[in-house]
Amino acid sequence: MPGASPWGEVAQPRVFIEHSGYDLLNIGDMAMLKATVTRLQDRWPRARLQIVTTSRERLAALCPGTDPIILMPERGPVGWLPDRVRGGIGLRYKRAISARPWAAWRLSPGAGQLLDVLRDCDLAVCSGGGFVNDSFLLHASGVLAALRSIQRRGVLTAMLGQGYGPLANPPLAELAGAVIPQLTLISLRGPQGQQAVSGLRGRRGEPVVTGDDALELAGAGRLAAGPALGVNLRAAAYTGLESGLAGQIGSVVAAVAAESGMPMRGLPISWHRDGEDWRALAGAFGADSVVARTGRMVRDITSLATAVAGCRIVVTSSYHAAVFALARGIPAVGISSTPYYDGKFGGLRELYGPRAVSVLAVSRAGWPDRMRSLVRAAVELGDGARAAVAERSAELAGLSRGAYEALFELVESGSGQSARR
């Protein structure tokens, strides 16, 4: 029991929570963070949870009872900048502060809050994410530098529900090689990177694969049987989809939906840059289309879960639209044009099987015909197979909870570094 452990003797344990989306404008990132915070609060209701963010209002709405760490001021000379820009500046400060806390970076806005938690937290936990790779060098290096700083104090650190790789950048690989072996616990959301992480961990053992931490909030295990074709598009550098290609994809998806007599609905995940997913959908299908109109209403975890539950199939270039679909037994067609997304969707296919998850490489010739074939096959997937997908999601959600339970036991038993009295 928590009350009988050294951890239970701390008046108000301080937990520093790292995560994958400081601006809280990506519903997948939000769901992973929410899962972590809820589990920590349920286990340790007296703990003080401190979280980096660019918006104290959005953090308070998503995770009540937590304390924001604001790296860049929300008002004043830089307050007028978009969250994404302030967040990018803040990431650079954060990486520098974490690596060199004695340097002049401590005079930057928000440095005091960050330095305080790096020096005095009793535990550091990184919630789920897919940023330890070459596509998100700045964010990954900032998170790992912060964890490394905390590890040097002998304090327990953990990373849960992580994606790992592709990672070829030498400085980031070196930093990961220093941090990962020292983690008290690491779990992966998919098989991608499992061999690499196992190699770094050495005798500490192979990381458990738990599926995505968002599965529970997505309704894992509750079979849905809606009639619609749900679609997500994201035109960004790391997805490899430019607007012209997104438009071609939209035309093919719309034609297949019409042939099958399926209504369509939009499933935006990211609202960065004034709604990057919604703008991609509006550009591909039309701003007045049913895809754009329904997508405009998907703004948070609950509305996304509700929208997905009305689908029979989801076609997506976003990983978390697929995760929310699979949670409810709905097959997904993942659109990929980069090694990063090959790995993300390929990992889901390994977890669920090729009937539940298919990966469409739109960089290859003949992809429109391949898409039509994959969508038709997914539409025809039977009730028994869909129920098995939902059951698999429930199983993975249980593994995710089990990883947190393992962390709780390690912390409460005093294994490793005991909590500060």
C-alpha positions, 0 to 999 in steps of 0.5 A, spaced: 500 500 500 502 507 498 501 509 505 506 503 508 512 505 503 517 511 503 514 514 498 508 515 502 512 518 508 513 524 503 508 530 505 507 532 498 511 528 493 513 532 487 512 529 480 515 532 474 511 530 467 514 530 461 509 529 455 509 530 447 505 536 446 506 542 450 501 546 447 495 541 448 493 542 441 493 535 438 488 530 441 492 524 441 497 527 445 492 530 450 489 523 451 496 520 452 497 525 457 490 525 460 491 517 461 498 518 465 495 524 469 489 520 471 493 514 473 498 518 477 492 522 481 488 516 482 494 512 486 497 518 489 492 523 490 497 528 495 502 528 489 504 535 486 504 534 478 508 539 474 507 539 467 510 543 462 505 547 457 504 553 453 497 554 455 495 554 463 488 554 461 488 548 456 492 544 462 487 546 467 481 544 463 484 537 461 488 535 467 485 539 473 489 539 479 496 539 476 501 545 476 503 548 469 510 550 468 510 556 463 517 556 459 515 562 455 510 568 458 503 568 455 503 576 456 508 581 454 513 582 448 512 574 446 505 573 449 502 575 442 506 570 438 502 563 436 503 558 441 507 554 436 512 559 436 512 560 443 513 553 444 519 552 439 522 558 443 521 555 450 523 548 447 530 551 446 530 554 452 528 548 456 534 544 452 539 549 454 537 549 461 536 542 462 543 541 459 547 547 463 543 549 469 549 553 471 549 557 465 546 564 463 540 560 460 537 560 467 535 568 466 530 566 461 523 566 462 520 560 465 527 558 467 526 558 475 520 554 474 523 549 470 530 549 474 526 548 481 522 542 478 529 539 475 532 540 482 527 538 487 522 533 484 521 526 487 520 522 480 520 524 473 515 520 468 514 521 461 507 520 458 506 516 451 509 519 445 512 518 438 518 523 438 524 520 440 526 520 432 529 524 427 523 528 425 522 531 432 530 532 434 528 539 438 523 536 442 526 529 443 533 532 446 529 537 450 525 531 454 531 527 454 536 532 457 531 534 462 530 526 464 538 526 464 539 532 469 534 529 474 537 522 473 544 525 475 540 527 482 539 519 483 531 520 482 527 515 479 525 516 472 520 513 467 518 513 460 511 510 458 507 508 452 513 510 447 515 510 440 522 509 438 525 511 432 527 511 426 533 515 430 540 516 426 542 523 428 548 522 432 547 527 438 540 525 439 542 517 439 548 519 444 543 522 449 538 517 448 544 512 449 545 515 456 538 516 458 534 510 457 539 505 460 538 509 467 530 509 466 527 505 472 522 503 467 520 504 460 514 501 456 513 501 448 507 503 445 509 498 439 514 493 437 518 499 433 524 500 436 524 494 441 530 491 439 534 498 439 531 499 446 533 492 449 540 493 446 541 500 450 537 497 456 542 491 457 541 487 463 535 491 465 531 487 460 527 488 454 521 493 454 514 491 455 510 493 449 503 495 451 500 499 446 498 506 446 496 509 452 490 513 449 487 506 448 483 506 455 480 513 453 478 511 446 474 506 449 478 500 448 474 493 448 467 497 447 465 494 440 462 500 435 458 499 429 457 505 425 456 506 418 461 512 416 467 512 413 472 516 417 478 520 414 484 524 417 489 528 413 495 531 415 499 535 410 506 536 414 513 535 413 513 529 417 507 526 414 510 527 407 503 529 404 503 536 400 496 539 399 496 536 392 497 529 394 492 530 399 487 532 394 488 526 390 487 522 396 481 525 398 478 524 391 479 517 391 476 516 398 470 520 396 469 515 390 470 509 394 465 512 400 460 513 394 461 507 391 459 503 398 454 508 400 457 510 406 457 517 409 463 520 411 466 524 417 472 528 418 476 526 424 482 531 425 487 530 430 491 536 430 489 543 431 496 546 431 497 552 426 490 554 426 487 547 425 492 543 420 488 537 420 482 540 419 485 545 413 487 539 410 481 536 410 477 542 407 482 543 402 481 536 399 474 535 400 471 542 400 470 547 406 463 546 405 463 538 405 460 534 410 467 532 412 469 539 413 463 540 417 463 534 421 471 535 422 470 542 425 466 539 431 472 534 433 475 538 438 477 534 444 478 527 446 470 525 448 468 528 441 473 524 437 471 518 441 464 519 439 465 521 432 470 515 431 464 510 434 460 512 428 465 509 423 465 502 420 472 504 417 477 509 418 482 512 413 488 516 416 494 519 415 494 520 423 496 515 427 492 517 433 485 516 428 487 509 427 488 508 435 481 511 436 478 506 431 482 500 433 480 501 440 473 500 438 474 494 433 474 499 427 479 497 421 484 502 419 487 504 413 494 508 414 496 513 409 504 513 409 509 517 405 515 517 410 519 512 414 517 515 420 509 513 418 511 506 415 514 505 422 508 507 426 502 504 422 507 498 421 507 497 428 500 497 429 499 492 424 504 488 428 500 489 434 493 487 430 494 484 424 494 485 417 486 485 416 485 490 422 491 495 419 493 496 412 498 501 410 498 504 404 504 507 401 502 513 397 509 514 394 508 508 390 505 508 383 498 505 383 496 507 390 489 509 388 487 502 386 491 499 392 487 504 396 480 502 393 482 495 394 484 496 402 478 500 403 473 495 400 476 489 404 476 493 411 469 495 409 467 487 409 471 485 415 466 481 419 463 482 426 467 476 429 474 479 426 472 486 429 470 484 436 477 480 436 480 487 434 476 490 440 478 485 445 485 486 443 485 493 444 482 491 451 488 487 452 493 492 450 490 497 455 490 492 461 498 491 459 498 499 459 495 499 466 500 494 468 506 498 466 504 503 471 502 498 476 509 496 476 512 503 476 508 504 482 511 498 486 518 500 484 517 507 487 513 505 493 518 500 495 524 504 495 527 500 489 532 504 486 533 511 489 528 512 495 523 518 495 526 525 499 523 525 506 
